[in-house]
Amino acid sequence: MTAVDRLAGRESELAAIDDFLTGVRSGTGRALALRGEPGAGKTALLLRAAERAAPARVLRATGAEPESQMAFAALHQLLRPVSGLVDALPEAQREAVRGALGLAAPPGGQDRFLVSAGVLSLLAEAAVPDGLVCVVDDFQWVDRASADALLFAARRLGADGVGLLFAARDTAEARHALKDVPGLTVAGLAAADAARVLAARSAVPPVPDVAALVAAATGGNPLALRETAGLLTPEQLTGRAPLPDPLPVGDGIGAVYGEQIARLPADTRLVLLVAALEGLGDLRLVLRAAARLGAAADALESAEAAGLLDVEPTGIRFRHPLIRSAVHAGASAADRRAVHRALAAESEEAGDTGRRARHRAEAALGPDEDIAAELAAAADLDRARGGYADAARTLVRAADLTPDRRTRSRRLKDAAVAAWLGGRPGQARSSLAAAREAAGDGGPSADITQLGGRFELHSGDAAEALRTFLTAAEQAAEQAAEQTAGQIAEQTAEAILPILADAAEAASYVGDTDAAVLIGRRAEALPDPGDPADAFLRDVLIGTGALQGGDRRGGAGRLRRALDAVPDDGFDAVHLLWAAAAASLLGEGDAAARFGARAGRVARVSGMVGTLPVVLESTATAERLNSAFALSAALSEEGLALARETGIANSAAAHLANLAVCAAVRGAETDARAYAHEALAIAIPHRLGLRVGVASYALGLLDLGLGRFEQAHERLTALTTAGPGAGHPAAVWGSTADRVEAAVGAGDLDAARAAVGFLERWSANATSPRSQALLARCRALVAEDGAAPDLLRRSLDLLATDSAAAYDRARTALLLGERLRRERRVGEARPHLRHAAEAFGRLGAVPWERRALGELRAAGEAGDRAEPAALATLTSQELRIARLVAEGLPNRDVAARLFLSTRTVEYHLYKVYPKLGVTSRTELARLLTQPPT
């Protein structure tokens, strides 16, 4: 059959592929997934795409079922021709990719997203100068580590000239995996085209009636048409004899191959089975293993002559995946085990311990600790390379083969961790439940209980997570008490403090002050840790508990001591987040913002992308508190995408809530409500009091900015009195200034004074100028008219040198201008109102700008809307890139931190410069670092 006939009736599919290739050759990143049943012609379309890709480079890989649990097997096949370009990658990505591809020892504990980012960068390098097309067939059998890396790249293709073309069977699992990739269904052929295929393969041309019957029976499947045509006699094709009933079509075409295989000599069937179970297509390995089993030297030639496989210089390839399936199905279990034993022996001689372990496992008849330990070691290697999802499946199999219950429980726990890090939360929970069950009468260990709490905290009920962590802390204390006297103190501090920190995090999500007090007392009972970072963390937990238990002086002192111990460099992102939390409890939002921003920088540099969504929660909040609303929203968009990719639903709720606040500042009512309601839909059932509070605050701030004071007063007051998330300390404190203003606007001065009293108590230990300025502004709102202007001026003076307080300064200037105008001091009012209107305009705070302009016109000056700041013209991606460039990072490092290719960064900068009216990195840095007055 000619290539033209193989593609008969595929005009629309070929047009889509041509469009895909045109985009790639023009420098645009593209991804396309072909989906269809076996034999639909997906492979033929891929081959045609590869033929037409020139001058673009083509890389190819094919998923193989025996390789589907071997981390990075498909990626190694795809990228082997361009592995020499790895040296061009940023250091962290370079080492990650080298480890994943087996070019060097893996760094150990590698974040899977760092490998994925490195793959994206490598593809971009390989696309120079004419573009790159990656053709991946049988994607449904690609190992998970390779699939994750390729899909990560597919979601981030920009101006790279990289095209990813996948083909997969149309199954529910494949559809889910490829859900973010534009898809093209390769369906059955129309009747006329089916007749052409039949005519090309049949001994005689079929009459129209027969062609129509065969086309209908096969559903137009090209492979089924070809195979069926070859089985029909001339009499049947011409209608002189009846057609067989049923026809060997659909999934049943595997039976056609099965019958063909069954007629082959025993040695030929044996070598086919070796090739099917080996999976790599390694000719030398297949021949050696077949010889070990006694197969004749020419057995492979007979299989090739039968048309079932091709022997090429690069190895052995089955003519169709269904042939491999038929070989496997037609062999007895005993024969399969014998082949796996032979392949294990040959893998051992080749020094491939991972494949040896997997083949031994397939040959096992029951539990075997020796084999289980080998599998666990293979999983360790996969984890070190970043192949967590594949490691998880290997560990589950190792657990199945483990005779000892406690060891089985531990391996299942490790499988749960690997599955979680591999982005498979459902599998992680299943493995953890199995680990608990396997623990037996002694019950699960503290680390298994703690792990369950972590899963719950990330994507489940935060209150349940808190209960679980407290239980884990008790278990750890009991286990530590069983140690010898000389070990108790050290073991207790080392085992319990991280669990208490997890519990404190859960308590902060929920807003459970009683739990915070309990956690603080338990932390205080621990011995002093020797490690400075642990000592810092213990002080934060003790100070938080004391402060929320009513000992404001003692708690504030302990928190202050903790913050004084934070080094300028050396703390990881997690500890910096605790520093931000401590500063917030002291009422110092500006200090909290600084620590949050530092945490984001550290997390990006570390390359541990799996932690980044949570870190970006604080970083985005920090930028919002620093008046950088566009950047805050951009960071939350990034965090939201990563949270969804990693399955961290509760982090997604946090980013949605922050996006709601940023939209509320802009007066984008539709967006604010949509983000807030989506956040609440996650946060309320998960009992995330803080997220509920922030999302509800966004709706109140929206009402306040739009002048709906009574609605704003009602919403913001509800944060302190009723409903899910009510009374959460951080939400109450963070909304106090707006609550005071809303209460005054609604005419409820008693509520306003009560809110000011709360802020005075909360800020009693705060020393930062911004916290004092906020308190002065709120006091002014409830002060007598004569005292109010002086308090507002004091607030402005305190913020005068704070370049990140543009929004707070504008809010204060607006209030001062309004107060002065009401006192008929319009000459004094105008400069303040003018400043407020201009600042709000630059910040994109549309409703606040509108309010300031209205006041300015009432003061006798015709104010015009200010031009938005140049940064407001940038997209979220452009803004993230511009900020990192302004910090002095070269393009390659910017690309590494944002998980983009260098070419994508360059493309965006090409658009950023004219938008901002700058021509150099120096000018860009000056623009982005100047105070937003």
TIVOKOL-212039 format. One record per residue (C-alpha): x negated, y negated, z; residue in three letters. Coordinates in steps of 0.001 Angstrom, whole numbers, padded with zeros to 6 digits, always signed. Layout:
% residues N
XYZALA ...
This chain:
% residues 933
+000000+000000+000000MET -001402-003410-000906THR -001830-006267+001561ALA +000843-008152-000356VAL +003317-005332+000211ASP +002407-005143+003903ARG +003460-008779+004206LEU +006574-008519+002047ALA +009364-010635+003460GLY +007062-012470+005878ARG +007137-015842+004131GLU +008443-017756+007155SER +005910-016127+009495GLU +003067-016863+007069LEU +004202-020490+006832ALA +004119-020804+010623ALA +000629-019315+010725ILE -000546-021667+007977ASP +000799-024615+009979ASP -001008-023265+013047PHE -004292-022998+011115LEU -003913-026461+009599THR -003596-027943+013070GLY -006686-026129+014296VAL -008765-027209+011304ARG -007672-030809+011902SER -009038-030675+015443GLY -005835-030007+017379THR -005592-027288+019996GLY -002865-024757+019207ARG -001475-021553+020688ALA +001027-019164+019116LEU +002369-015784+020211ALA +003749-013237+017753LEU +006216-010885+019434ARG +007860-007806+017970GLY +008358-004070+018280GLU +005594-001614+017359PRO +005120-001425+013620GLY +006764-004783+012904ALA +003643-006057+011139GLY +002071-008251+013818LYS -001408-006894+013183THR -001099-007517+009435ALA -000161-011131+010159LEU -003155-011494+012461LEU -005452-010139+009772LEU -004038-012591+007257ARG -004581-015452+009745ALA -008194-014402+010210ALA -008674-014297+006419GLU -007217-017783+005971ARG -008955-019425+008959ALA -012075-020543+007083ALA -014039-022701+007598PRO -013035-022200+011245ALA -014912-019525+013176ARG -012881-016424+014087VAL -013187-014401+017287LEU -011210-011194+017785ARG -010162-008892+020581ALA -007654-006088+020931THR -006091-004981+024182GLY -006488-001302+025001ALA -004341+000540+027513GLU -007271+002354+029187PRO -008993-001016+029602GLU -005952-002823+030992SER -007143-002561+034587GLN -010781-003459+033934MET -011302-007130+034705ALA -012525-009256+031795PHE -012783-006309+029376ALA -010865-008123+026617ALA -012624-011419+027325LEU -016005-009721+026955HIS -014887-008313+023597GLN -013635-011713+022416LEU -016507-013916+023588LEU -019475-011622+023031ARG -020342-013269+019660PRO -020557-016729+021273VAL -022072-015794+024633SER -025218-017682+023665GLY -023283-020952+024056LEU -022715-020381+027784VAL -025789-022463+028640ASP -023971-025576+027417ALA -021333-025333+030178LEU -021354-027231+033488PRO -023307-025292+036120GLU -020430-023901+038184ALA -018517-022838+035078GLN -021663-021439+033501ARG -022376-019141+036428GLU -018726-018105+036676ALA -018506-017147+033004VAL -021832-015347+033095ARG -020632-013302+036039GLY -017278-012548+034405ALA -018902-011388+031165LEU -021532-009316+032939GLY -024379-011527+031726LEU -025574-012153+035288ALA -024745-011188+038829ALA -021454-012838+039812PRO -021719-015701+042355PRO -019386-013843+044743GLY -015880-014809+045872GLY -015408-016630+042597GLN -012223-018655+042101ASP -010334-017204+039125ARG -009470-020681+037840PHE -013136-021628+037711LEU -013723-018710+035329VAL -010703-019838+033306SER -011999-023399+033122ALA -015342-022052+031957GLY -013650-020005+029245VAL -011846-023125+028019LEU -015151-025011+027874SER -016845-022133+026044LEU -014059-021982+023462LEU -014420-025715+022888ALA -018168-025308+022391GLU -017581-022465+019936ALA -015141-024646+017972ALA -017903-027021+016872VAL -018067-028034+014065PRO -015198-026525+012041ASP -012765-025195+014623GLY -012168-021826+016245LEU -009390-019252+015897VAL -009129-016537+018539CYS -007070-013556+017423VAL -005901-011299+020265VAL -003905-008217+019320ASP -001945-005931+021667ASP -001865-008647+024317PHE +000431-006480+026450GLN -002616-004303+027216TRP -005116-007083+027856VAL -006471-006906+031398ASP -004991-009487+033727ARG -008203-011402+034355ALA -008716-011954+030622SER -005029-012750+030089ALA -005040-015298+032906ASP -008125-017027+031518ALA -006763-017188+027973LEU -003342-018440+029085LEU -004993-021039+031331PHE -006847-022259+028239ALA -003691-022137+026106ALA -001919-024495+028518ARG -004773-027007+028326ARG -005785-027108+024694LEU -006238-030658+023550GLY -008382-032178+020844ALA -010630-029133+020793ASP -009910-027548+017444GLY -009241-024268+019251VAL -006415-021959+018213GLY -005270-018990+020285LEU -003171-016508+018315LEU -001669-013647+020316PHE +000342-010602+019258ALA +002289-008544+021769ALA +005090-006047+021958ARG +008359-007767+022718ASP +008766-006584+026306THR +010072-008447+029354ALA +006596-008456+030891GLU +004957-009831+027744ALA +007658-012494+027376ARG +007052-013589+030970HIS +003274-013694+030547ALA +003533-015703+027318LEU +006416-017937+028419LYS +004327-021119+028128ASP +003049-020257+024637VAL +005109-021174+021555PRO +006532-017917+020254GLY +007406-016403+016915LEU +009505-013233+016775THR +008455-010781+014067VAL +011763-009047+013367ALA +012781-006315+010954GLY +012687-006934+007212LEU +015732-007879+005201ALA +017214-005130+003000ALA +015604-006314-000259ALA +012143-006550+001292ASP +012605-003196+003019ALA +013362-001667-000395ALA +010051-003041-001725ARG +008143-001401+001131VAL +009915+001919+000522LEU +009212+001783-003195ALA +005503+001087-002620ALA +005077+004118-000320ARG +007551+006664-001793SER +006730+009420-004245ALA +009458+008083-006507VAL +011375+004801-006350PRO +014407+005202-004060PRO +017820+004500-005435VAL +019481+001389-003940PRO +021910+003332-001745ASP +019136+005392-000189VAL +016948+002308+000292ALA +019811+000566+002050ALA +020463+003547+004338LEU +016783+003888+005296VAL +016429+000138+005807ALA +019432+000126+008126ALA +018277+003194+010028ALA +014793+001781+010596THR +015991-001698+011422GLY +013654-002939+008704GLY +010577-001977+010744ASN +007712-001876+008201PRO +005793+000943+009902LEU +008935+003044+010279ALA +009740+002387+006619LEU +006307+003512+005464ARG +006185+006611+007661GLU +009746+007627+006792THR +009137+007116+003074ALA +006184+009471+003256GLY +008347+012221+004773LEU +011234+012050+002304LEU +011323+014305-000733THR +011916+013009-004272PRO +015357+014661-004132GLU +016240+012752-000961GLN +014883+009471-002340LEU +016942+009769-005481THR +020088+010803-003646GLY +020188+014376-004976ARG +019649+015768-001457ALA +020943+014454+001892PRO +018692+012420+004182LEU +017510+014116+007414PRO +019641+013332+010456ASP +018353+011622+012468PRO +015590+009788+010665LEU +012261+009600+012614PRO +012528+005872+013261VAL +012125+003229+015979GLY +010236+004478+019049ASP +010740+007936+017628GLY +008065+007329+015004ILE +005677+008319+017773GLY +007103+011812+017325ALA +005974+011730+013704VAL +002415+011226+014863TYR +002905+013828+017568GLY +003889+016451+015007GLU +000948+015512+012818GLN -001462+015755+015751ILE -000030+019085+016898ALA -000919+020621+013522ARG -004609+019680+013860LEU -007327+022095+015040PRO -007939+022238+018804ALA -011368+020560+018540ASP -009890+017670+016575THR -007114+017204+019125ARG -009759+017220+021874LEU -011915+014514+020318VAL -008774+012423+019699LEU -007883+012749+023389LEU -011400+011713+024410VAL -011145+008633+022166ALA -007671+007812+023505ALA -008721+007983+027158LEU -012108+006317+026656GLU -010437+003186+025297GLY -013531+001189+024380LEU -014053+002772+021002GLY -017649+003563+021985ASP -018603+006129+019333LEU -021658+007467+021154ARG -019783+007871+024443LEU -016846+009640+022782VAL -019090+012089+020947LEU -021160+012864+024043ARG -018075+013439+026212ALA -016423+015609+023528ALA -019602+017655+023178ALA -019704+018107+026952ARG -016249+019685+026617LEU -017379+021975+023795GLY -015899+020182+020772ALA -017538+020869+017413ALA -019779+018158+015990ALA -017534+017657+012934ASP -014283+017374+014930ALA -014274+013586+014670LEU -014564+013778+010885GLU -011411+015901+010746SER -009518+013291+012775ALA -010721+010582+010411GLU -009764+012648+007381ALA -006273+013055+008829ALA -005904+009263+008669GLY -005397+008870+012397LEU -008445+006801+013192LEU -011240+004886+011499ASP -014914+005285+012324VAL -016658+001949+011819GLU -020133+000625+012653PRO -018588-001196+015622THR -016918+001963+016961GLY -013767+004047+016762ILE -010380+002438+016114ARG -006994+004157+016040PHE -005019+003215+012969ARG -002027+002268+015128HIS -001493+002033+018914PRO +001315+004592+018685LEU -001239+007198+017578ILE -003120+006758+020841ARG +000172+007005+022729SER +001099+010180+020863ALA -002302+011767+021564VAL -001932+010989+025260HIS +001664+012256+025434ALA +000875+015457+023600GLY -001946+016501+025943ALA -001404+018492+029118SER -002189+016956+032503ALA -004990+019478+032970ALA -006572+018513+029637ASP -006379+014826+030507ARG -008068+015407+033864ARG -010822+017418+032174ALA -011473+014606+029696VAL -011560+012022+032480HIS -014125+014148+034351ARG -016293+014309+031222ALA -015979+010564+030678LEU -016870+009952+034336ALA -020025+012006+033930ALA -021023+010156+030769GLU -020255+006771+032381SER -022511+007718+035277GLU -025362+008492+032907GLU -024769+005147+031201ALA -024960+003394+034582GLY -021366+002121+034429ASP -020212+002778+037988THR -016936+000939+037582GLY -015731+003095+034699ARG -017060+006199+036421ARG -014908+005404+039464ALA -011790+004827+037387ARG -012206+008012+035371HIS -012829+009998+038578ARG -009656+008525+040046ALA -007639+009602+037006GLU -009019+013117+037388ALA -008252+013335+041119ALA -005654+015816+042335LEU -005164+014270+045773GLY -006712+011995+048462PRO -010493+011803+048237ASP -012445+009278+050308GLU -015510+009513+048091ASP -013525+008480+045001ILE -011518+005891+046959ALA -014717+004249+048204ALA -016068+004101+044651GLU -012871+002448+043452LEU -013003-000068+046307ALA -016593-000906+045340ALA -015484-001424+041727ALA -012738-003742+042977ALA -015323-005680+044979ASP -017228-006329+041782LEU -014057-007498+040033ASP -013310-009864+042932ARG -016826-011264+042857ALA -016336-012057+039171ARG -012938-013692+039754GLY -010825-010808+038430GLY -008506-010715+041428TYR -005356-009332+039808ALA -007217-006367+038337ASP -009038-005830+041623ALA -005687-005720+043404ALA -004419-002894+041221ARG -007683-000995+041673THR -007487-001387+045447LEU -003933-000074+045501VAL -005115+003012+043632ARG -008037+003319+046063ALA -005573+003174+048941ALA -003498+005929+047341ASP -006585+008143+047401LEU -007627+007201+050960THR -006999+009926+053572PRO -007495+007786+056719ASP -004494+005590+057643ARG -006457+002662+059074ARG -008814+002573+056096THR -005817+002786+053757ARG -004191-000092+055621SER -007334-002193+055286ARG -007602-001532+051547ARG -003963-002430+051037LEU -004544-005648+052962LYS -007503-006399+050676ASP -005259-005630+047700ALA -002711-008140+049020ALA -005372-010845+049296VAL -006658-010099+045798ALA -003151-010134+044328ALA -002420-013469+045986TRP -005641-015010+044698LEU -004826-013531+041305GLY -001514-015368+041162GLY +000701-012323+041796ARG +002612-013254+044973PRO +005221-010500+044584GLY +002551-007830+044303GLN +000717-009411+047249ALA +003758-009140+049496ARG +004374-005531+048446SER +000782-004543+049219SER +000908-006314+052570LEU +004123-004501+053520ALA +002433-001223+052595ALA -000583-002201+054717ALA +001666-002751+057732ARG +003337+000610+057191GLU +000016+002396+056753ALA -001322+000939+060028ALA +000685+003540+061917GLY +001465+003651+065629ASP -001222+001171+066583GLY +000514-001531+064576GLY -001032-003951+062088PRO -004212-005816+062963SER -004231-009531+063687ALA -005709-010307+060278ASP -002854-008458+058532ILE -000325-010416+060580THR -002172-013678+059875GLN -002197-012916+056160LEU +001570-012461+056221GLY +001817-015885+057821GLY -000322-017414+055080ARG +001891-015975+052371PHE +004964-017280+054177GLU +003417-020713+054691LEU +002521-021090+051029HIS +005753-019933+049465SER +008271-018999+052124GLY +009840-020076+055404ASP +007446-022326+057331ALA +009190-021646+060652ALA +008761-017912+060100GLU +005116-018545+059213ALA +004666-020373+062529LEU +006151-017472+064468ARG +003925-015032+062604THR +000762-017023+063313PHE +001541-017227+067022LEU +002017-013459+067045THR -001299-013007+065224ALA -003042-015205+067796ALA -001704-013012+070599GLU -002877-009894+068764GLN -006334-011388+068257ALA -006547-012261+071957ALA -005581-008706+072920GLU -008122-007271+070512GLN -010818-009620+071821ALA -010024-008611+075411ALA -010797-005011+074472GLU -014399-005963+073635GLN -017221-005647+076129THR -017710-008474+078606ALA -020645-009870+076685GLY -018619-010184+073489GLN -015379-011651+074781ILE -016187-015381+074641ALA -017732-015345+071190GLU -015138-013003+069712GLN -012251-014986+071152THR -013329-018332+069708ALA -014264-016871+066339GLU -011083-014810+065898ALA -008398-017038+067392ILE -009308-020593+066373LEU -008578-020111+062612PRO -005243-018497+063453ILE -004327-021373+065762LEU -005270-023805+062996ALA -002916-021970+060632ASP -000207-022136+063288ALA -000785-025863+063718ALA -000482-026366+059964GLU +002820-024486+059977ALA +004021-026530+062963ALA +003178-029717+061066SER +005215-028540+058069TYR +008187-027763+060287VAL +007795-030708+062654GLY +007814-028445+065743ASP +006240-030571+068487THR +006754-027913+071181ASP +004709-025460+069144ALA +002012-028104+068617ALA +001769-028542+072395VAL +001484-024771+072924LEU -001178-024462+070229ILE -003172-027289+071770GLY -003163-025602+075161ARG -004273-022291+073673ARG -007092-024043+071817ALA -008182-025780+075013GLU -008407-022402+076775ALA -010939-021183+074217LEU -014665-021517+074902PRO -016535-024339+073177ASP -017511-023206+069658PRO -021135-023524+068710GLY -020361-024595+065149ASP -019735-028377+064793PRO -016930-027854+062285ALA -015161-025448+064652ASP -015674-027851+067565ALA -014107-030623+065459PHE -011139-028420+064609LEU -010622-027434+068239ARG -010621-031104+069270ASP -007998-031889+066612VAL -005726-029089+067837LEU -006131-030104+071491ILE -005612-033787+070733GLY -002547-033113+068574THR -000955-031000+071305GLY -001676-033559+074010ALA -000395-036471+071932LEU +002840-034729+070995GLN +003256-033498+074576GLY +003375-037065+075901GLY -000268-037541+076935ASP -000906-040287+074427ARG -004067-041561+076051ARG -005680-038149+076474GLY -004550-036954+073069GLY -005715-040098+071310ALA -009097-039838+073027GLY -009559-036270+071862ARG -008537-037131+068305LEU -010854-040126+068300ARG -013703-037888+069449ARG -012932-035490+066622ALA -012936-038241+064003LEU -016187-039678+065342ASP -017767-036275+064732ALA -016829-036146+061033VAL -020103-036308+059078PRO -020573-038455+055999ASP -021277-035267+054088ASP -020984-031557+054771GLY -017355-030959+055728PHE -015284-028848+053361ASP -011946-029987+051971ALA -009917-028165+054635VAL -011664-029894+057520HIS -011307-033268+055790LEU -007560-032624+055559LEU -007525-032066+059309TRP -009354-035377+059709ALA -006637-037049+057612ALA -003982-035476+059842ALA -005749-036725+062980ALA -005956-040266+061599ALA -002247-040174+060759SER -001409-039152+064319LEU -003356-042174+065503LEU -001253-044395+063241GLY -004158-045216+060941GLU -002785-044602+057494GLY -005747-046249+055775ASP -008224-043920+057481ALA -005996-040941+056640ALA -006021-042065+053005ALA -009815-042213+052950ARG -010159-038691+054335PHE -007520-037388+051924GLY -009329-038893+048945ALA -012624-037362+050141ARG -010977-033961+050439ALA -009872-034151+046819GLY -013373-034978+045614ARG -014910-032151+047650VAL -012353-029611+046406ALA -013048-030498+042774ARG -016801-030240+043216VAL -016534-026905+045054SER -014716-025329+042111GLY -012207-023552+044379MET -009218-024429+042275VAL -006925-022139+044215GLY -007037-024560+047165THR -006693-027653+045004LEU -002865-027926+044915PRO -002761-028214+048723VAL -005702-030634+048810VAL -004098-032755+046108LEU -001066-033230+048367GLU -003173-035377+050682SER -005153-036940+047847THR -002003-038032+046037ALA -000521-039376+049267THR -003780-041225+049923ALA -003656-042962+046544GLU -000011-043892+047128ARG -000869-045422+050482LEU -003675-047269+048703ASN -001218-048874+046247SER -002376-046699+043314ALA +001081-045411+042450PHE +000295-044397+038880ALA -002763-042419+039963LEU -000838-040892+042856SER +001834-039684+040453ALA -000823-038383+038051ALA -002453-036383+040837LEU +000890-034978+041938SER +001680-033964+038366GLU -001640-032114+038274GLU -001008-030593+041703GLY +002511-029558+040740LEU +001282-027769+037621ALA -001433-025937+039588LEU +000981-025076+042403ALA +003361-023501+039924ARG +000511-021600+038265GLU -000704-020259+041602THR +002754-019502+043009GLY +002439-021945+045932ILE +006057-023083+046026ALA +005727-025133+049210ASN +002919-027182+047716SER +005102-027748+044667ALA +007744-029197+047012ALA +005179-031603+048458ALA +004155-032866+045031HIS +007765-033245+043925LEU +008491-035288+047046ALA +005523-037568+046397ASN +006582-038008+042780LEU +010003-039034+044096ALA +008430-041737+046275VAL +006320-043056+043389CYS +009404-043164+041157ALA +011341-044967+043892ALA +008682-047690+044063VAL +009044-048145+040307ARG +012835-048259+040626GLY +013142-045246+038299ALA +016357-044044+039904GLU +017018-041037+037661THR +013486-039708+038092ASP +013419-040372+041826ALA +016651-038501+042423ARG +015636-035589+040178ALA +012265-035157+041904TYR +013766-035541+045377ALA +016559-033050+044784HIS +014148-030506+043291GLU +011872-030927+046305ALA +014790-030542+048713LEU +015967-027405+046899ALA +012680-025774+047919ILE +012060-027513+051217ALA +015393-027066+052984ILE +015663-023257+052736PRO +011939-022959+053503HIS +012343-025208+056564ARG +009646-027611+055423LEU +010565-030515+057639GLY +007800-032781+056371LEU +008703-032214+052722ARG +012384-032769+053486VAL +011453-035954+055278GLY +009327-037341+052428VAL +011930-036491+049770ALA +014681-038100+051872SER +012442-041108+052499TYR +012074-041519+048736ALA +015835-041869+048355LEU +015966-044388+051185GLY +013105-046400+049702LEU +014896-046374+046343LEU +017996-047891+047959ASP +015903-050449+049814LEU +014075-051593+046688GLY +017354-051922+044800LEU +018834-054065+047575GLY +021293-051440+048839ARG +020479-052143+052472PHE +023349-050288+054127GLU +022661-047095+052162GLN +018931-047429+052845ALA +019591-047972+056549HIS +021797-044897+056677GLU +019316-042672+054849ARG +016237-043810+056750LEU +017977-043623+060121THR +019046-040065+059322ALA +015377-039108+059268LEU +015315-039679+063032THR +018720-038394+064063THR +020188-035483+062078ALA +019819-032990+059274GLY +017011-030737+058096PRO +013622-032273+058737GLY +015044-034883+061089ALA +012606-036143+063655GLY +009499-034944+061869HIS +006816-037178+063415PRO +004960-037943+060195ALA +008155-038669+058250ALA +009535-040860+061032VAL +006304-042814+061392TRP +005748-043155+057656GLY +009231-044591+057112SER +009361-046919+060119THR +008411-050172+058395ALA +011024-049580+055688ASP +013562-048526+058317ARG +013069-051820+060152VAL +013559-053812+056954GLU +016636-051798+055955ALA +018205-052238+059403ALA +017637-055996+059308VAL +019084-056189+055792GLY +022131-054212+056952ALA +022581-056501+059983GLY +021771-053834+062599ASP +019207-055704+064682LEU +019427-053275+067610ASP +018336-050410+065375ALA +015575-052563+063931ALA +014238-053440+067398ARG +014352-049760+068423ALA +012319-048848+065347ALA +009764-051551+066145VAL +009488-050153+069665GLY +008782-046711+068253PHE +006069-048125+065991LEU +004480-049964+068923GLU +004218-046728+070863ARG +002918-044754+067880TRP +000302-047403+067027SER -000837-048002+070587ALA -004168-046312+069906ASN -004607-047465+066317ALA -007493-049826+065647THR -007466-050257+061872SER -006463-053643+060401PRO -003782-052079+058220ARG -001993-050463+061157SER -002048-053762+063071GLN -000821-055621+059975ALA +002103-053242+059589LEU +003081-053707+063227LEU +002883-057494+062912ALA +005120-057412+059848ARG +007747-055308+061615CYS +007662-057511+064705ARG +008229-060516+062466ALA +011434-059010+061099LEU +013038-058916+064552VAL +011396-062073+065925ALA +012988-065452+066319GLU +012741-067596+063193ASP +010053-069805+064685GLY +007718-066904+065475ALA +008288-064855+062349ALA +006173-066872+059878PRO +003126-066794+062145ASP +003417-063000+062566LEU +003725-062558+058818LEU +000703-064804+058218ARG -001242-062738+060737ARG -000262-059623+058826SER -001511-061155+055576LEU -004775-062195+057224ASP -005366-058654+058501LEU -004889-057315+054963LEU -006948-060004+053244ALA -010064-057862+052893THR -008280-054555+052311ASP -008503-054082+048542SER -006282-050999+048689ALA -003366-052701+050454ALA -001976-054610+047469ALA +001528-053192+047880TYR +001720-053853+051622ASP +000315-057340+051127ARG +002902-058070+048439ALA +005716-056753+050654ARG +004551-059020+053472THR +004164-062022+051150ALA +007711-061484+049882LEU +009108-061424+053417LEU +007167-064562+054342LEU +008329-066359+051210GLY +011945-065375+051856GLU +011747-066548+055474ARG +010159-069894+054510LEU +012723-070499+051769ARG +015595-069892+054194ARG +014005-072477+056454GLU +014003-074861+053431ARG +010197-074916+053311ARG +010247-074134+049601VAL +006848-075687+048893GLY +005229-073285+051326GLU +007361-070392+050127ALA +006514-070578+046412ARG +002844-069447+046520PRO +003757-066408+048576HIS +006685-065499+046342LEU +004575-066054+043223ARG +001816-063818+044603HIS +004333-061123+045502ALA +005996-061167+042065ALA +002667-060975+040248GLU +001362-058172+042472ALA +004554-056135+042146PHE +004443-056609+038383GLY +000888-055316+038142ARG +001762-052344+040342LEU +004835-051472+038287GLY +007121-051954+041319ALA +009986-053222+039166VAL +012797-053673+041742PRO +010464-055442+044146TRP +009204-057702+041362GLU +012796-058492+040401ARG +013603-059412+044011ARG +010526-061645+044285ALA +011338-063415+041012LEU +014904-064032+042192GLY +013606-065636+045373GLU +011099-067674+043370LEU +013847-069043+041121ARG +015917-069866+044208ALA +012891-071825+045442ALA +012991-073927+042292GLY +010342-072224+040158GLU +011108-070335+036954ALA +009090-067159+037327GLY +008406-064790+034470ASP +007698-061098+034740ARG +004004-060379+034993ALA +002271-058181+032491GLU +001783-054720+033975PRO -001766-053874+034886ALA -003707-052434+031994ALA -003887-049132+033862LEU -000114-048837+033598ALA -000516-048251+029856THR -002472-045047+030401LEU -000964-041582+030454THR -001427-039470+033575SER -004206-037485+031919GLN -005951-040624+030691GLU -005737-042174+034136LEU -007278-039147+035867ARG -010103-039126+033335ILE -010681-042872+033583ALA -010906-042782+037383ARG -013550-040057+037353LEU -015532-041799+034625VAL -015406-044970+036710ALA -017000-043024+039574GLU -020037-042549+037335GLY -019481-038935+036278LEU -020638-037847+032815PRO -018007-036466+030488ASN -019066-032885+031079ARG -018554-033181+034834ASP -015219-034942+034337VAL -014138-032050+032131ALA -015231-029523+034756ALA -013307-031217+037567ARG -010115-031606+035546LEU -010331-028156+033896PHE -010523-029620+030429LEU -013032-029366+027632SER -015615-032084+027066THR -014111-032767+023650ARG -010697-033382+025236THR -012243-035853+027670VAL -013976-037635+024800GLU -010729-037745+022830TYR -008849-039344+025711HIS -011612-041857+026409LEU -011463-042844+022747TYR -007874-043922+023403LYS -008492-045334+026910VAL -011080-047950+025917TYR -008890-049963+023490PRO -005879-049658+025779LYS -007841-051271+028598LEU -009761-053693+026397GLY -013170-052377+027441VAL -016072-051125+025364THR -018347-049409+027880SER -018322-047178+030934ARG -019654-050095+032969THR -016699-052296+032023GLU -014329-049417+032734LEU -015815-048926+036193ALA -015574-052650+036916ARG -011920-052721+035876LEU -010950-049707+037946LEU -012851-050711+041065THR -011811-054357+041280GLN -009304-055115+044057PRO -005666-054945+042856PRO -004812-058386+044152THR 
